[in-house]
């Protein structure tokens, strides 16, 4: 299934818009301090099939998920694994970052994400930039 077409459940459009307007504190921090300044461009609350992913970069084939404490339950871990496999079927890598790490280790999380994006950009022969480089 590795193609450029991503299925989209249009019934999720309203919910995705609501989620974009009301992000969690951790999503705000990742977006306003980091991902909005990265090229290739990221999108927030992207619908892929029957799922809404937190952050999505089509050129890097990357999904970044921000996981709250509820993701530690066995039921959520299984659900997250199914979601991850679904994204991988379309050739997307999924990075999962716990809220705890964003709150307590933001600089390390930022370095990890930026290094990943920089290396993936190089691998795909894409231009990478981060306009807030003094934070990196």
Secondary structure, DSSP 8 states (H G I E B T S, - for coil): --SS---B-GGGHHHHHHHHHT--HHHHHHHHHTGGGEES--EEEEEEBTEEEEEEETTTTEEEEEE-GGGGSHHHHHHHHHHHHHHHHTT-EEEEEEHHHHHH-HHHHHHHHHHHHHHHHHHTT---EETTGGG-
